[in-house]
Amino acid sequence: MKNIQFWHMQMFPGGNPEFAEKVPYILEHHRFIGLGDWEEHRNQIPSFCDIMKVNDIVAIKNGKNLIALAQVIGGVYEVKDDPSELGWMVYRRPIRILDWEIEQRTLLQPRGALSPCVSDDAETTQVIQDWYERVKSSFEKRKLPVFI
C-alpha cells in the first residue's frame, strides 16, 4: 500500500457556515478542495500546501457530519483573482470523489478547517480509514485504479 495520509476538513469561509450547503456542488462540479488565506488559522496553510500529497485521502465534513471521501489527485495551486463566491478559496487542490456519505455518519471531532489523522487509535481516524477500506475494496473488485 502506498504511504497515504488521512485528513478531515471543512470548507466554508469564516463567519459563513451556511456556505457548507454548497460544498457537495463544489466537490461534484468543480472537483477541488480549498482553504482561504487567513491569519487566524495560518498554520493550516503549510499542511495543505506542503504536507498534503497526491493520493492522500480527505474526509470532507460539515461540523461532525461527513459529506464525502475524496482523494487528492494533484498539486496545490493558488487562485487570487476569482470574483465568484469561491474566491475566498485561495489555495486549491484537485480531487476525485471516492464516495458520498449517504448514511449520515459523523466524526467525533467537529472543529477545524483541516486536520491530519495522526493516531491510528483515534476514533476519527478509524472511521475515515474504515470508509476508505470499503471504497478501496469496491474499486479493486471493479478493477478500478485506487491510486493516481
N, C-alpha and C positions, 0 to 999 in steps of 0.2 A: 504494500500500500504506500502510496506517495505520502510525503510528510505534509499534511494539511493542518491548518489551524481552524478551529471553530470560533465563531463570533456571534454576537447578537447585537442588533442595532434598531434604533427608531429613526424615522426620517420626517421631521417637521421642524419648521423654524421656531425658535424660542418665542414663547408667548402666543403660539397659534396651534394648539394641539388638535383643532378641528381639521387641520391640513392632513392629518393621518388618514382621513377617509379617502383621500386622493391617492394614497400610496399604492394600492393594488393596480390602479390605472397606470401609474408611472412605471411600475415594475413590468407590467404586461406590454405597454405600448412604447415606452422609451428605453427599456432594458438597461437601466443603470441604477446604482445606489449612490447616495451622495451625502456630503457633510457641508455645513456652512463654514465660512471663515470668521470665527468668533473668538473673542478674548476669553470668555468665561470658561470654555472647555478646550482651550488651545492645545492641551496635552493629548487630545484625541486625534488631532490632525496628523501628527507624525505616525501614529499607529495605522491610520487609514492610508496614508501616502507611502510609507516606507516599510512597515512591518507586514501589512496585509499583502498576500501574494496571489497569483493566478492559481486556481483550483481550491483556494480557501472556501469554506462553507459559512454562509451568513444566514442566521435566522432573523428575518425581519419581523418586528413586533410593533404593537401599539400598546404602550404600557406593558402589562404582563401577557396580553393576548397575542398569540402567534398569528402571523399573516401568511408568510411564505418562506420557503427554504430556497436560497439562491447560491449559485456558485460563481465566484469571481472568474471572469474569462479574459481580462485584460488589465493593463496597467492604469494607473491613475492619470487623469488629465484635469486641467483647470479650465473653467469657463467663467470669465469675469464680465462678460457683456451680454448675458441672457436677459432680455427685458420681460420674459414671461414670469408666471408665478413660480417657476422652478429656478429663477435666477439666484435665489439665496444659496443653492447648492453649488458652491464654487468648485469643490473637489468631488470628482465623479469617477466611478469605475464601472465598466460594462459587466453585465451579469447574464446568466441564463437561469431561468426559473426551473428548479428541480421538482418542486411540489407546492401546492397551495394547502393551507391549513383549513380544512372544512369541518373538523371535529371539535373546534373551539378549544383546543388545548392551550394551556397557559404555562408561563415560566414563573418561578418564584421571584426573580429579580426584575421588577418593573421599570427601574430607572436607568438612565444612562443612554446617551445617543449611540455610543459604540463601546462595546466591552469584549475583550477576548475571553474565551473559556480557558482558564489557566489550571483548573484542577479537574482531573477525570472523576473525582469522587463527588463533585458538586452536583446537585440535582439539576441545575440549569444545563450544565454540560451533558449530563446523561440524557436528558430529554432531547437535546439537539443531536447528539451522536446517535441515539436510537432512531430518530427520524431519518437521519442521513443513511443509516444502515438499511432501513426498509426501502428507501429510494434506490440506493445502490444495488440492492438485490433485485429490485424490479428492472432496473436498467440492464443488469447482467443477464437476466432471463430473456430480455427482449433483444439482446446483443447490441445494445446501445453503448457508446463510449461513456465512461464515467468521468474520465479526466480529459482536459483540454491539452 
